[in-house]
Amino acid sequence: MRTPDGHPGRLRALVLRTTAYRDNDLIVDLLTDGQGRVGVMARGARKSRKRYGGALELGTRLAVELSTRGRGLPSLSSCDVVAPVLHIRADLDCFHHLAYALELARLMSTEGESDPRGYALAAGYVDHLEAHGATDEALAAWELKMLAHHGYGLRLDACVISGGVPDGLSLRHGGAVDRRRLAPGDALPVPTAVLGALAALGRGEQGRIGPADRAGVRGLFERIWSEITGVRLRTARFLVGGLL
């Protein structure tokens, strides 16, 4: 495996998912800065933890070398931990936020397609979780950045059609809308207070999602990502105490 400049070398990588394979091995989904999402084989990872230690924990950032021999997935020939996940593993809320973010990053990435910005967004959120813990505000702000990065930048301050008070959201129209101006089913119903809280976060303000709005925010993002990816995020149910 080669780096984007064509020379053999290491890739920066984030562990997205691991799947047991046969008796001794793991298939590891990595998000890399230079190759996008890559599936690799970690041989012997299930038989001996000594070989990889905690390097293959979800959310761990690595420097990896991959080798390709014949058909099949490349093998993880070496990996060094750049940033472990220690606090996250000890905090259930943090782990739930981590699992959700990693599933979303995996669904929104393309195998073999370089996306340095996407990698930086995912790794940056994991770093934030490790340093500061899980908050509704940080997760929502990160999701707004992910949406913008993938071409879904949303205008949330007012109805994008009339400039009036919004009560819904339409991806097709690019943000908050007054549903009375659209055909039935053209927009997701969203409380005005929820849209206001997200607009503040999108502006980088230190706003707060109140307890009454928490489930509404989570429900909105679940519907948005389901519409974009075509699947329901399995990890969404662990947020907001399983309300979703």
ROSE-4610 file (N, C-alpha, C; in Angstrom, 1 decimal, always signed):
// ROSE-4610
residu = [M/M/M/R/R/R/T/T/T/P/P/P/D/D/D/G/G/G/H/H/H/P/P/P/G/G/G/R/R/R/L/L/L/R/R/R/A/A/A/L/L/L/V/V/V/L/L/L/R/R/R/T/T/T/T/T/T/A/A/A/Y/Y/Y/R/R/R/D/D/D/N/N/N/D/D/D/L/L/L/I/I/I/V/V/V/D/D/D/L/L/L/L/L/L/T/T/T/D/D/D/G/G/G/Q/Q/Q/G/G/G/R/R/R/V/V/V/G/G/G/V/V/V/M/M/M/A/A/A/R/R/R/G/G/G/A/A/A/R/R/R/K/K/K/S/S/S/R/R/R/K/K/K/R/R/R/Y/Y/Y/G/G/G/G/G/G/A/A/A/L/L/L/E/E/E/L/L/L/G/G/G/T/T/T/R/R/R/L/L/L/A/A/A/V/V/V/E/E/E/L/L/L/S/S/S/T/T/T/R/R/R/G/G/G/R/R/R/G/G/G/L/L/L/P/P/P/S/S/S/L/L/L/S/S/S/S/S/S/C/C/C/D/D/D/V/V/V/V/V/V/A/A/A/P/P/P/V/V/V/L/L/L/H/H/H/I/I/I/R/R/R/A/A/A/D/D/D/L/L/L/D/D/D/C/C/C/F/F/F/H/H/H/H/H/H/L/L/L/A/A/A/Y/Y/Y/A/A/A/L/L/L/E/E/E/L/L/L/A/A/A/R/R/R/L/L/L/M/M/M/S/S/S/T/T/T/E/E/E/G/G/G/E/E/E/S/S/S/D/D/D/P/P/P/R/R/R/G/G/G/Y/Y/Y/A/A/A/L/L/L/A/A/A/A/A/A/G/G/G/Y/Y/Y/V/V/V/D/D/D/H/H/H/L/L/L/E/E/E/A/A/A/H/H/H/G/G/G/A/A/A/T/T/T/D/D/D/E/E/E/A/A/A/L/L/L/A/A/A/A/A/A/W/W/W/E/E/E/L/L/L/K/K/K/M/M/M/L/L/L/A/A/A/H/H/H/H/H/H/G/G/G/Y/Y/Y/G/G/G/L/L/L/R/R/R/L/L/L/D/D/D/A/A/A/C/C/C/V/V/V/I/I/I/S/S/S/G/G/G/G/G/G/V/V/V/P/P/P/D/D/D/G/G/G/L/L/L/S/S/S/L/L/L/R/R/R/H/H/H/G/G/G/G/G/G/A/A/A/V/V/V/D/D/D/R/R/R/R/R/R/R/R/R/L/L/L/A/A/A/P/P/P/G/G/G/D/D/D/A/A/A/L/L/L/P/P/P/V/V/V/P/P/P/T/T/T/A/A/A/V/V/V/L/L/L/G/G/G/A/A/A/L/L/L/A/A/A/A/A/A/L/L/L/G/G/G/R/R/R/G/G/G/E/E/E/Q/Q/Q/G/G/G/R/R/R/I/I/I/G/G/G/P/P/P/A/A/A/D/D/D/R/R/R/A/A/A/G/G/G/V/V/V/R/R/R/G/G/G/L/L/L/F/F/F/E/E/E/R/R/R/I/I/I/W/W/W/S/S/S/E/E/E/I/I/I/T/T/T/G/G/G/V/V/V/R/R/R/L/L/L/R/R/R/T/T/T/A/A/A/R/R/R/F/F/F/L/L/L/V/V/V/G/G/G/G/G/G/L/L/L/L/L/L]
num = [1/1/1/2/2/2/3/3/3/4/4/4/5/5/5/6/6/6/7/7/7/8/8/8/9/9/9/10/10/10/11/11/11/12/12/12/13/13/13/14/14/14/15/15/15/16/16/16/17/17/17/18/18/18/19/19/19/20/20/20/21/21/21/22/22/22/23/23/23/24/24/24/25/25/25/26/26/26/27/27/27/28/28/28/29/29/29/30/30/30/31/31/31/32/32/32/33/33/33/34/34/34/35/35/35/36/36/36/37/37/37/38/38/38/39/39/39/40/40/40/41/41/41/42/42/42/43/43/43/44/44/44/45/45/45/46/46/46/47/47/47/48/48/48/49/49/49/50/50/50/51/51/51/52/52/52/53/53/53/54/54/54/55/55/55/56/56/56/57/57/57/58/58/58/59/59/59/60/60/60/61/61/61/62/62/62/63/63/63/64/64/64/65/65/65/66/66/66/67/67/67/68/68/68/69/69/69/70/70/70/71/71/71/72/72/72/73/73/73/74/74/74/75/75/75/76/76/76/77/77/77/78/78/78/79/79/79/80/80/80/81/81/81/82/82/82/83/83/83/84/84/84/85/85/85/86/86/86/87/87/87/88/88/88/89/89/89/90/90/90/91/91/91/92/92/92/93/93/93/94/94/94/95/95/95/96/96/96/97/97/97/98/98/98/99/99/99/100/100/100/101/101/101/102/102/102/103/103/103/104/104/104/105/105/105/106/106/106/107/107/107/108/108/108/109/109/109/110/110/110/111/111/111/112/112/112/113/113/113/114/114/114/115/115/115/116/116/116/117/117/117/118/118/118/119/119/119/120/120/120/121/121/121/122/122/122/123/123/123/124/124/124/125/125/125/126/126/126/127/127/127/128/128/128/129/129/129/130/130/130/131/131/131/132/132/132/133/133/133/134/134/134/135/135/135/136/136/136/137/137/137/138/138/138/139/139/139/140/140/140/141/141/141/142/142/142/143/143/143/144/144/144/145/145/145/146/146/146/147/147/147/148/148/148/149/149/149/150/150/150/151/151/151/152/152/152/153/153/153/154/154/154/155/155/155/156/156/156/157/157/157/158/158/158/159/159/159/160/160/160/161/161/161/162/162/162/163/163/163/164/164/164/165/165/165/166/166/166/167/167/167/168/168/168/169/169/169/170/170/170/171/171/171/172/172/172/173/173/173/174/174/174/175/175/175/176/176/176/177/177/177/178/178/178/179/179/179/180/180/180/181/181/181/182/182/182/183/183/183/184/184/184/185/185/185/186/186/186/187/187/187/188/188/188/189/189/189/190/190/190/191/191/191/192/192/192/193/193/193/194/194/194/195/195/195/196/196/196/197/197/197/198/198/198/199/199/199/200/200/200/201/201/201/202/202/202/203/203/203/204/204/204/205/205/205/206/206/206/207/207/207/208/208/208/209/209/209/210/210/210/211/211/211/212/212/212/213/213/213/214/214/214/215/215/215/216/216/216/217/217/217/218/218/218/219/219/219/220/220/220/221/221/221/222/222/222/223/223/223/224/224/224/225/225/225/226/226/226/227/227/227/228/228/228/229/229/229/230/230/230/231/231/231/232/232/232/233/233/233/234/234/234/235/235/235/236/236/236/237/237/237/238/238/238/239/239/239/240/240/240/241/241/241/242/242/242/243/243/243/244/244/244]
x = [+0.8/+0.0/+0.9/+0.5/+1.3/+0.5/+1.3/+0.7/+0.3/-0.5/-1.0/+0.1/+1.3/+2.4/+3.1/+2.7/+3.2/+4.3/+4.8/+5.9/+5.4/+6.0/+5.6/+5.7/+4.8/+4.8/+3.6/+3.4/+2.4/+1.2/+0.0/-1.2/-1.7/-2.3/-3.0/-4.4/-4.8/-6.0/-6.8/-8.1/-9.0/-9.8/-9.8/-10.6/-12.1/-12.8/-14.2/-15.0/-14.5/-15.3/-14.4/-14.7/-13.9/-15.0/-14.6/-15.5/-14.7/-15.2/-14.5/-14.5/-13.3/-13.2/-12.5/-13.1/-12.6/-12.2/-11.3/-11.0/-10.1/-9.2/-8.1/-8.0/-8.7/-8.4/-9.6/-9.3/-10.3/-10.2/-11.4/-11.5/-11.7/-10.8/-10.9/-11.2/-12.3/-12.6/-11.9/-11.0/-10.2/-10.7/-10.7/-10.9/-9.5/-8.9/-7.6/-7.6/-6.5/-6.5/-6.2/-5.5/-5.0/-5.8/-6.4/-7.1/-8.6/-9.1/-10.6/-10.8/-11.9/-12.3/-11.6/-11.0/-10.2/-10.5/-10.9/-11.0/-9.7/-9.2/-7.9/-8.1/-7.2/-7.1/-6.1/-6.5/-5.6/-5.4/-4.4/-4.2/-3.7/-4.4/-4.0/-4.5/-5.3/-5.7/-6.6/-7.4/-8.3/-7.6/-6.5/-5.8/-4.9/-4.2/-3.3/-3.4/-3.8/-3.9/-2.6/-1.5/-0.2/+0.3/-0.1/+0.4/-0.1/-1.3/-1.9/-2.2/-2.2/-2.6/-3.9/-4.0/-5.3/-5.4/-4.6/-4.5/-5.8/-6.6/-7.7/-9.0/-9.0/-10.2/-10.9/-12.2/-12.9/-12.5/-12.3/-11.9/-10.5/-9.6/-8.2/-7.6/-6.7/-6.0/-4.7/-4.3/-3.1/-2.3/-1.0/-0.2/+0.0/-0.4/-0.4/+0.3/+0.8/+1.4/+0.5/+0.2/-0.6/+0.2/-0.1/+0.6/-0.5/-0.3/-1.2/-0.5/-1.0/-0.5/-1.6/-1.6/-2.6/-4.0/-5.0/-6.4/-6.8/-7.9/-8.4/-8.0/-8.4/-8.1/-6.6/-6.1/-4.8/-4.6/-3.4/-3.1/-2.6/-2.9/-2.3/-0.9/+0.1/+1.5/+2.1/+1.7/+2.2/+1.3/+1.2/+0.4/+0.9/+0.9/+1.3/+0.2/-0.1/-1.1/-0.6/-1.4/-1.2/-2.0/-3.2/-4.1/-5.0/-4.9/-5.8/-7.1/-8.1/-9.3/-9.4/-9.1/-9.0/-10.3/-10.5/-11.6/-12.9/-13.0/-14.2/-14.6/-13.6/-14.0/-14.5/-14.2/-14.6/-15.9/-16.5/-17.7/-18.8/-19.9/-20.9/-21.5/-21.8/-22.3/-21.3/-20.0/-19.0/-18.9/-19.0/-18.9/-20.1/-21.3/-22.4/-22.3/-21.8/-21.5/-20.4/-19.4/-18.4/-18.9/-19.7/-20.2/-21.1/-21.9/-22.8/-21.9/-20.9/-20.1/-19.3/-18.8/-18.0/-18.9/-20.1/-21.1/-21.4/-21.6/-22.0/-20.8/-19.6/-18.4/-18.2/-18.5/-18.3/-19.3/-20.6/-21.6/-21.4/-20.8/-20.6/-19.3/-18.4/-17.2/-17.2/-16.3/-16.3/-15.0/-15.1/-13.9/-13.0/-11.7/-10.7/-10.6/-11.5/-11.6/-11.0/-9.9/-9.3/-10.2/-10.3/-11.1/-10.5/-9.4/-8.7/-9.6/-10.5/-11.4/-12.3/-12.9/-13.8/-13.0/-11.8/-10.9/-10.7/-10.4/-10.1/-11.3/-12.5/-13.7/-14.0/-13.8/-14.1/-13.1/-11.8/-10.7/-10.8/-11.2/-11.3/-12.4/-13.6/-14.7/-14.3/-13.6/-13.1/-12.1/-11.3/-10.4/-11.1/-12.2/-13.0/-13.7/-14.2/-14.9/-13.9/-12.7/-11.7/-11.3/-11.2/-10.7/-11.9/-13.1/-14.1/-15.4/-15.5/-16.7/-17.8/-19.0/-20.1/-21.1/-21.5/-22.6/-23.4/-24.7/-25.6/-25.2/-24.7/-24.3/-23.2/-22.1/-20.9/-21.3/-22.1/-22.5/-23.3/-24.3/-25.1/-24.3/-23.3/-22.5/-21.6/-21.1/-20.3/-21.1/-22.4/-23.2/-23.5/-23.7/-23.9/-22.7/-21.5/-20.3/-20.2/-20.6/-20.6/-21.5/-22.7/-23.7/-23.1/-22.5/-21.9/-20.8/-20.0/-18.9/-19.4/-20.5/-21.0/-22.1/-22.1/-22.9/-24.3/-24.6/-25.9/-25.8/-25.1/-25.1/-26.5/-26.9/-28.3/-28.4/-29.4/-29.7/-30.9/-30.7/-31.6/-32.2/-31.8/-32.2/-33.7/-34.1/-35.4/-35.8/-37.1/-37.5/-36.7/-36.1/-35.3/-36.1/-37.4/-38.3/-38.9/-39.4/-40.1/-39.3/-38.4/-37.7/-38.5/-39.6/-40.5/-40.1/-40.9/-40.7/-40.8/-39.8/-39.9/-40.5/-41.1/-41.6/-41.2/-40.2/-39.8/-38.5/-38.0/-36.7/-36.8/-36.2/-36.2/-34.8/-34.3/-32.9/-33.0/-34.0/-34.1/-34.1/-34.7/-34.6/-33.5/-32.7/-31.5/-31.6/-32.7/-32.7/-34.1/-34.3/-35.5/-36.6/-37.8/-38.9/-40.2/-41.1/-42.5/-43.2/-43.7/-44.3/-45.6/-46.2/-47.4/-47.1/-45.8/-45.5/-45.0/-45.1/-44.6/-45.8/-45.7/-46.6/-46.5/-47.6/-47.5/-46.4/-45.6/-44.5/-43.2/-43.1/-41.9/-40.9/-41.3/-40.4/-40.7/-39.7/-39.8/-40.3/-41.4/-41.8/-40.8/-40.4/-39.4/-39.9/-39.9/-40.3/-39.4/-39.9/-39.1/-38.0/-38.2/-37.2/-36.0/-36.2/-35.2/-34.4/-35.0/-34.3/-33.5/-34.0/-33.3/-32.0/-32.1/-31.0/-29.9/-30.3/-29.3/-28.7/-29.5/-29.0/-27.8/-28.0/-27.0/-25.7/-25.9/-24.7/-24.0/-24.8/-24.2/-23.4/-23.8/-23.0/-21.8/-21.6/-20.5/-20.7/-22.0/-22.3/-22.4/-22.2/-22.2/-23.6/-24.5/-25.9/-26.1/-27.3/-27.6/-28.9/-28.8/-30.0/-30.7/-31.9/-32.6/-33.1/-33.4/-34.0/-35.2/-36.1/-37.3/-37.0/-35.9/-35.5/-34.6/-34.1/-33.1/-33.6/-34.7/-35.3/-35.6/-36.1/-36.4/-35.2/-34.0/-32.8/-32.3/-32.3/-31.8/-32.8/-34.1/-35.0/-34.8/-34.5/-34.3/-33.1/-32.0/-30.8/-30.9/-31.7/-31.9/-32.6/-33.6/-34.4/-33.6/-32.7/-31.9/-30.9/-30.2/-29.2/-29.8/-31.0/-31.7/-32.1/-32.5/-32.8/-31.6/-30.5/-29.2/-28.6/-28.5/-27.8/-28.7/-30.0/-30.9/-31.1/-30.4/-30.5/-30.7/-31.2/-31.3/-30.1/-29.4/-28.2/-28.6/-27.9/-28.2/-27.9/-26.9/-26.4/-27.3/-28.2/-29.0/-29.9/-30.2/-31.1/-30.5/-29.1/-28.4/-28.4/-28.7/-28.7/-30.1/-30.1/-31.3/-31.9/-31.1/-31.7/-32.5/-32.3/-33.0/-34.4/-34.6/-35.9/-36.2/-35.2/-35.4/-35.7]
y = [-1.2/+0.0/+1.2/+2.2/+3.4/+4.7/+5.6/+6.9/+7.7/+8.8/+9.5/+10.0/+10.2/+10.7/+9.6/+8.4/+7.3/+6.5/+6.9/+6.3/+5.4/+4.3/+3.4/+4.2/+3.9/+4.7/+4.3/+5.1/+4.9/+5.8/+5.3/+6.0/+6.3/+7.5/+7.8/+7.2/+6.5/+5.8/+5.8/+5.7/+5.7/+4.4/+3.6/+2.3/+2.6/+2.2/+2.4/+1.2/+0.0/-1.2/-2.4/-3.5/-4.7/-5.9/-6.9/-8.0/-9.3/-10.2/-11.5/-12.2/-12.9/-13.6/-14.9/-16.0/-17.4/-17.4/-18.2/-18.5/-17.4/-16.9/-16.1/-14.6/-14.3/-13.0/-12.0/-10.8/-9.7/-9.0/-8.6/-7.7/-6.3/-5.3/-4.0/-3.0/-2.2/-1.1/+0.1/+0.7/+1.9/+3.1/+4.2/+5.5/+6.1/+6.3/+6.8/+8.2/+8.9/+10.2/+10.2/+9.2/+9.1/+8.1/+7.1/+6.1/+6.0/+6.9/+6.8/+5.6/+5.0/+3.8/+2.6/+1.8/+0.6/-0.5/-1.7/-2.9/-3.7/-4.1/-4.8/-6.0/-6.9/-8.1/-8.0/-8.2/-8.2/-9.7/-10.3/-11.7/-12.1/-13.0/-13.4/-12.5/-11.5/-10.5/-11.1/-12.1/-12.7/-13.8/-14.3/-15.4/-14.8/-13.7/-13.1/-11.6/-11.1/-9.6/-9.0/-9.8/-9.2/-8.6/-9.2/-8.7/-7.3/-7.0/-5.6/-4.8/-5.5/-4.7/-4.1/-2.8/-2.1/-1.3/-1.6/-0.8/-0.9/-1.9/-2.1/-1.8/-1.1/-0.6/+0.5/+0.5/+1.4/+2.9/+3.7/+5.1/+5.3/+4.3/+4.5/+5.1/+6.0/+6.6/+5.9/+5.5/+4.7/+5.3/+4.8/+4.9/+3.5/+3.2/+1.8/+1.7/+0.4/+0.0/-1.2/-1.2/-2.3/-3.0/-4.3/-5.1/-5.9/-6.0/-6.7/-7.8/-9.0/-10.2/-11.0/-11.0/-11.8/-11.2/-12.0/-11.6/-11.3/-10.7/-10.5/-9.2/-9.0/-7.8/-7.6/-6.3/-6.1/-6.5/-6.8/-7.2/-6.0/-6.0/-4.9/-5.4/-4.9/-5.4/-4.8/-3.5/-2.9/-1.8/-1.5/-0.3/+0.2/+1.5/+2.1/+3.0/+3.0/+3.9/+5.3/+6.2/+7.6/+8.3/+7.9/+8.5/+7.4/+6.9/+5.8/+6.4/+5.6/+6.0/+5.4/+6.2/+5.7/+6.2/+7.6/+8.1/+7.6/+7.6/+7.1/+5.7/+4.8/+3.5/+3.3/+4.3/+4.3/+5.0/+5.6/+6.4/+6.0/+5.5/+4.8/+5.9/+7.1/+8.1/+8.4/+8.5/+8.8/+7.7/+6.4/+5.3/+5.3/+5.6/+5.7/+6.7/+7.9/+9.0/+8.5/+7.9/+7.4/+6.4/+5.4/+4.4/+5.0/+6.0/+6.7/+7.4/+8.2/+9.0/+8.1/+6.9/+6.0/+5.4/+5.0/+4.4/+5.4/+6.6/+7.7/+8.0/+8.0/+8.3/+7.1/+5.9/+4.7/+4.8/+5.1/+5.2/+6.3/+7.4/+8.6/+8.6/+7.6/+7.5/+6.5/+6.7/+5.8/+5.0/+3.7/+2.8/+3.2/+3.5/+3.8/+5.2/+6.1/+7.5/+8.4/+9.1/+10.0/+11.1/+11.3/+12.4/+13.0/+13.7/+14.2/+15.0/+15.8/+16.6/+15.7/+14.7/+13.7/+13.0/+12.6/+12.0/+13.0/+14.2/+15.2/+15.4/+15.5/+15.7/+14.5/+13.3/+12.2/+12.1/+12.2/+12.1/+13.3/+14.4/+15.6/+15.4/+14.8/+14.6/+13.5/+12.5/+11.5/+12.2/+13.0/+13.7/+14.6/+15.2/+16.1/+15.2/+14.1/+13.2/+12.7/+12.4/+11.9/+13.0/+14.2/+15.3/+16.0/+16.0/+16.8/+16.1/+14.8/+14.1/+14.3/+13.7/+13.7/+14.8/+15.6/+16.5/+16.5/+16.8/+16.9/+18.0/+19.1/+20.3/+19.9/+19.3/+19.0/+18.0/+17.0/+16.0/+16.7/+17.5/+18.2/+19.1/+19.9/+20.8/+20.0/+18.8/+18.0/+17.5/+17.1/+16.6/+17.6/+18.9/+20.0/+20.2/+20.0/+20.1/+19.0/+17.8/+16.6/+16.8/+17.3/+17.6/+18.6/+19.7/+20.7/+20.1/+19.3/+18.7/+17.8/+17.2/+16.3/+16.9/+18.3/+19.0/+19.3/+19.2/+19.5/+20.6/+21.7/+22.8/+23.4/+23.5/+23.9/+25.3/+26.1/+27.4/+27.2/+27.6/+27.2/+28.4/+29.6/+30.8/+31.1/+31.0/+31.4/+30.5/+30.6/+29.8/+30.3/+29.3/+29.6/+30.1/+30.0/+30.4/+31.8/+32.0/+33.3/+34.2/+33.6/+34.4/+34.4/+33.7/+33.7/+32.7/+32.5/+31.6/+30.1/+29.3/+27.9/+27.0/+25.9/+24.8/+23.4/+23.4/+22.2/+22.3/+21.2/+21.2/+20.4/+20.9/+20.2/+20.2/+19.0/+18.8/+19.4/+19.1/+19.6/+21.1/+21.8/+23.2/+23.8/+23.0/+23.5/+24.1/+23.7/+24.2/+24.3/+25.2/+25.4/+26.0/+25.5/+26.0/+26.2/+27.0/+27.1/+26.0/+25.0/+23.8/+24.2/+25.3/+25.7/+26.1/+26.4/+26.9/+25.7/+24.5/+23.3/+22.3/+21.4/+20.3/+19.4/+18.7/+17.7/+16.7/+16.4/+15.5/+16.0/+17.3/+17.9/+18.3/+18.3/+18.7/+17.9/+17.8/+17.1/+18.1/+17.8/+18.7/+18.8/+20.0/+20.3/+21.5/+21.3/+22.5/+23.7/+24.9/+26.1/+26.2/+25.8/+25.9/+25.0/+23.8/+22.9/+23.5/+24.1/+24.7/+25.9/+26.7/+27.8/+27.3/+26.2/+25.7/+25.2/+24.6/+24.1/+25.3/+26.3/+27.5/+28.1/+28.2/+28.8/+28.0/+26.7/+25.8/+25.9/+26.0/+26.2/+27.5/+28.5/+29.7/+29.7/+28.6/+28.5/+29.1/+29.4/+29.9/+28.9/+29.3/+28.3/+28.2/+27.7/+27.5/+26.2/+26.0/+24.8/+24.2/+22.9/+22.1/+21.7/+22.3/+22.0/+20.6/+20.1/+18.8/+18.5/+19.6/+19.4/+19.3/+19.7/+19.7/+18.6/+17.9/+16.9/+15.7/+15.2/+14.1/+14.6/+15.9/+16.4/+16.6/+17.0/+17.1/+15.8/+14.8/+13.5/+12.9/+13.0/+12.5/+13.1/+14.4/+15.1/+14.6/+14.5/+14.0/+12.5/+11.7/+10.4/+10.3/+11.2/+11.2/+11.8/+12.8/+13.3/+12.3/+11.6/+10.7/+9.5/+9.1/+8.0/+8.3/+9.6/+10.0/+10.1/+10.5/+10.6/+9.2/+8.4/+7.1/+6.0/+6.1/+5.1/+4.0/+4.1/+3.2/+3.9/+3.2/+3.8/+3.4/+4.4/+4.1/+3.2/+2.1/+1.2/+1.8/+2.6/+3.2/+4.3/+4.8/+6.0/+5.6/+4.4/+4.0/+4.1/+4.2/+4.3/+5.7/+6.7/+8.1/+8.4/+9.5/+9.9/+8.8/+8.0/+6.9/+5.9/+5.7/+4.7/+5.2/+6.6/+7.1/+6.9/+6.8/+6.8/+5.4]
z = [+0.0/+0.0/+0.0/-0.8/-0.9/-0.5/+0.0/+0.3/-0.9/-0.8/-2.0/-2.9/-2.4/-3.2/-4.0/-3.8/-4.6/-3.9/-2.8/-2.1/-1.0/-0.7/+0.4/+1.7/+2.6/+3.8/+4.7/+5.7/+6.7/+6.4/+6.8/+6.7/+8.1/+8.3/+9.5/+9.4/+10.5/+10.4/+11.7/+11.6/+12.7/+12.6/+13.7/+13.8/+13.8/+12.8/+12.7/+13.2/+12.9/+13.2/+13.1/+13.9/+13.8/+13.7/+12.9/+12.7/+12.8/+13.6/+13.8/+12.4/+12.1/+10.9/+11.2/+10.9/+11.2/+12.7/+13.1/+14.5/+15.1/+14.3/+14.9/+14.4/+13.4/+12.7/+12.9/+12.6/+12.6/+11.3/+10.8/+9.7/+10.3/+10.0/+10.6/+9.5/+9.8/+8.9/+9.4/+8.6/+9.0/+8.1/+8.7/+8.0/+7.9/+6.7/+6.6/+5.9/+6.2/+5.6/+4.1/+3.6/+2.2/+1.3/+1.9/+1.1/+1.4/+2.2/+2.6/+3.5/+3.3/+4.1/+3.5/+4.4/+3.9/+4.9/+4.3/+5.1/+5.0/+6.2/+6.3/+7.2/+7.0/+7.8/+8.9/+10.1/+11.3/+11.7/+11.1/+11.3/+12.7/+13.3/+14.7/+15.8/+15.4/+16.4/+17.5/+17.2/+18.1/+19.0/+18.5/+19.2/+20.2/+19.9/+20.8/+20.9/+22.0/+22.2/+22.3/+22.6/+22.8/+21.5/+20.3/+19.0/+18.8/+19.1/+18.8/+20.0/+21.2/+22.4/+22.3/+22.7/+22.5/+21.3/+20.3/+19.1/+18.3/+18.4/+17.5/+18.2/+19.3/+20.0/+19.1/+19.1/+18.3/+18.7/+17.7/+17.9/+18.1/+18.2/+18.3/+17.0/+17.2/+16.0/+15.9/+14.7/+14.4/+13.3/+13.3/+12.1/+11.6/+10.4/+9.9/+8.6/+8.5/+7.2/+6.7/+5.5/+4.9/+3.9/+3.7/+2.7/+1.9/+0.6/-0.3/-0.9/-0.7/-1.3/-2.0/-3.3/-4.0/-3.8/-3.8/-3.7/-2.3/-2.1/-0.8/-0.2/+1.1/+1.8/+2.0/+2.0/+2.5/+4.0/+4.4/+5.8/+6.5/+7.8/+8.7/+9.1/+8.4/+8.7/+9.9/+10.2/+11.4/+11.8/+13.1/+13.5/+14.8/+15.0/+16.2/+16.7/+18.0/+18.5/+18.5/+17.9/+18.0/+19.1/+19.2/+20.2/+20.7/+21.9/+22.4/+22.9/+23.1/+23.7/+25.1/+26.1/+27.5/+28.3/+28.3/+29.0/+28.4/+27.0/+26.3/+26.8/+26.9/+27.2/+28.7/+29.5/+30.9/+31.1/+30.1/+30.3/+29.2/+29.7/+28.8/+27.8/+28.3/+27.4/+26.3/+26.7/+25.7/+24.7/+25.1/+24.2/+23.3/+23.8/+22.9/+21.8/+22.2/+21.2/+20.2/+20.7/+19.8/+18.8/+19.3/+18.4/+17.3/+17.7/+16.7/+15.7/+16.2/+15.2/+14.3/+14.8/+13.9/+12.9/+13.3/+12.3/+11.2/+11.6/+10.7/+9.7/+10.3/+9.5/+8.5/+8.9/+8.0/+6.9/+7.2/+6.2/+5.2/+5.6/+4.8/+4.1/+4.3/+3.6/+2.4/+1.5/+0.3/+0.3/+0.1/+0.2/-0.9/-0.5/-1.5/-2.0/-1.5/-2.0/-0.9/-1.2/-0.3/+0.1/+1.4/+1.9/+3.2/+3.1/+4.3/+5.2/+4.7/+5.5/+6.3/+5.7/+6.4/+7.5/+7.2/+8.2/+9.4/+9.1/+10.1/+11.0/+10.4/+11.2/+12.1/+11.6/+12.5/+13.6/+13.3/+14.3/+15.3/+14.8/+15.7/+16.7/+16.3/+17.2/+18.3/+17.8/+18.8/+19.8/+19.4/+20.3/+21.2/+20.8/+21.6/+22.7/+22.3/+23.3/+24.3/+23.9/+24.9/+25.8/+25.4/+26.2/+27.0/+26.5/+27.1/+27.5/+27.1/+27.4/+26.4/+26.6/+25.7/+26.0/+25.1/+25.3/+24.0/+24.2/+23.1/+22.1/+22.7/+21.8/+20.9/+21.5/+20.7/+19.6/+19.9/+18.8/+17.7/+18.1/+17.1/+16.2/+16.9/+16.1/+15.1/+15.6/+14.7/+13.5/+13.8/+12.7/+11.7/+12.1/+11.2/+10.3/+10.9/+10.1/+9.1/+9.5/+8.6/+7.4/+7.7/+6.7/+5.7/+6.2/+5.3/+4.4/+5.0/+4.3/+3.2/+3.4/+2.3/+1.4/+1.5/+0.5/+1.0/+2.3/+2.9/+3.9/+3.6/+4.5/+4.6/+5.9/+6.2/+6.7/+6.2/+6.7/+7.7/+8.9/+10.0/+10.7/+10.5/+11.2/+10.9/+9.7/+9.2/+8.0/+7.6/+6.5/+5.2/+4.5/+3.4/+2.2/+2.3/+1.2/+1.5/+2.7/+3.0/+3.9/+4.7/+5.7/+7.0/+7.0/+8.2/+9.2/+10.2/+11.3/+10.8/+10.9/+10.4/+11.4/+10.8/+11.7/+11.1/+10.2/+9.6/+8.9/+8.3/+7.6/+6.4/+5.3/+4.0/+3.5/+3.3/+2.7/+1.3/+0.5/-0.8/-1.0/+0.0/+0.0/+0.7/+1.4/+2.0/+3.4/+4.1/+5.5/+6.1/+7.0/+7.7/+6.8/+7.0/+6.1/+6.9/+6.4/+6.9/+6.1/+6.7/+6.0/+5.2/+5.6/+4.9/+3.5/+3.2/+1.8/+1.0/+1.5/+0.7/+0.6/-0.3/-0.4/+0.8/+1.2/+2.3/+2.0/+3.0/+2.9/+2.4/+2.0/+1.4/+2.5/+3.8/+4.9/+6.1/+6.9/+8.2/+9.2/+10.0/+11.0/+12.2/+12.5/+13.6/+14.4/+15.7/+16.6/+16.3/+16.3/+16.1/+17.1/+18.3/+19.4/+19.0/+18.5/+18.1/+16.9/+16.0/+14.9/+15.3/+16.3/+16.9/+17.6/+18.3/+19.1/+18.1/+17.0/+16.0/+15.3/+15.0/+14.3/+15.1/+16.4/+17.3/+17.3/+17.3/+17.3/+15.9/+14.8/+13.5/+13.4/+14.1/+14.1/+15.0/+15.7/+16.6/+18.0/+18.3/+19.6/+20.7/+21.9/+23.0/+23.5/+22.6/+23.0/+23.7/+24.2/+25.0/+24.5/+24.3/+23.9/+25.2/+25.5/+26.7/+26.8/+28.0/+28.1/+27.3/+27.2/+26.4/+24.9/+24.4/+23.0/+22.6/+23.6/+23.4/+22.4/+22.8/+21.9/+20.5/+20.4/+19.1/+18.3/+18.8/+18.1/+17.6/+18.5/+18.1/+17.0/+17.2/+16.2/+14.9/+14.9/+13.6/+12.9/+13.6/+12.9/+12.5/+13.3/+12.8/+11.5/+11.4/+10.1/+9.0/+9.2/+8.2/+7.7/+8.6/+8.1/+7.5/+7.9/+7.3/+5.8/+5.6/+4.3/+3.4/+3.9/+3.1/+2.8/+3.9/+3.7/+3.2/+3.4/+3.1/+4.1/+5.3/+6.3/+7.7/+8.6/+10.0/+10.8/+11.4/+12.2/+13.3/+13.4/+14.5/+15.9/+15.9/+17.2/+17.7/+16.9/+17.3/+18.5/+18.6/+19.7/+21.1/+21.1/+22.4/+22.9/+22.1/+22.5/+23.1/+23.9/+24.6/+25.4/+26.0/+26.9/+26.2/+24.9/+24.2/+23.7/+23.7/+23.4/+21.9/+21.1/+19.6/+19.2]
